[in-house]
């Protein structure tokens, strides 16, 4: 299992344009067989900072082999590159996962 932490520092005033595009990306990702979950959060102290936390089955190498080539990702990238100043991506290895029963 692999997790991705993606932090977006949006261009001020562009969040309303960014949100429908990131939501469409999450919808497309959720149809993938290895997709587990995604949570998009807003920084309470800085509303132009959003964090996407994704969980996938497989390894980071497997994710990198498959996901970047997905057509929907290219469309998303082309549509959002001018909506954020910086994007920070980290691959994480889950140690413990708890879900409500």
N, C-alpha and C positions, 0 to 999 in steps of 0.2 A: 504494500500500500504506500502511496505517496501523497503528500499534501503540497499545495502551492499557496504561497502568500504573495499576493500582488497588491502593491500600494500605488495608487494613482494620486498625483498632485495635479488637480485639474486647473485649467486656465480659469481664473475667476469669471463667474457669470456664464460658464459653459456647461454646468451640471445638467440643466434641463435638456440639453442636446445629447449629453453623454449617456444618461440613464436609460433611455429606450434602446440604445445600441448595446450597452452591456447586458441589459435584460434579455435582448434577443440572442446574444452570445450564450448566456446561461441556459436559455431554453434549448438552443441547439446542442450544447454540451450535454444536457440532461438526457438526450436521446442516445448518447454513446453507451455501448455495452459496459465499458469500464468505469463510467461515471458513478460516483457514490453520492456526493453532495457538493453544494456551493452556498456560501453565505456572503452577501455584499453588505458591508457596514459603512456608516459614515462616522468620521471622527467627531465626537461631541464638542470638541473645542475648536475644530477647524473644518467647517462644512465643505470646503473644497478638497478635502482629503478623503478618499474612499479606499477601503481595503476589501479585496475579494479573496476569500479563503476557499480553496477547492480541495476535495479529497477524491482520489482515483485509485482503483485497483491497479496493481502492477508496480513497476519501478520508475524512477525518474528517467532512466535510459529508454524504457519502453514508451513512456509518455512523449519524450523528445523524438522518438522514431515515428510516432503516429500522429500526434495532435497538431504540430505546426503545419502539416500539409493539408489539413482539412480546409475545404473550400470556404466554409462559413467563417473560418478564422481570418482568411485573407480579406474578405469583405468587411469584417469588423475592424481589422487593422487599418485598412484604407479609409474607413469612415470616421475613425477616432483619433488618428495621429495628431491632428491639430487641436484636439480638445483637452489634452493634458500637457503639462510642462515636463513632468518626469514620470517614469514608471519603474518601479523596483520589483523584481521577481526573485523569490527564494524558493527552492525546493526543500521540503522538510520530510523527515521520516517519522511517522506517528509512533509514539511509544505506548500510549494508552488511549483507547477510545471507549467512551461510555455513552450509552443511549438509554433513554427512558424506556422501561419495559411496558 
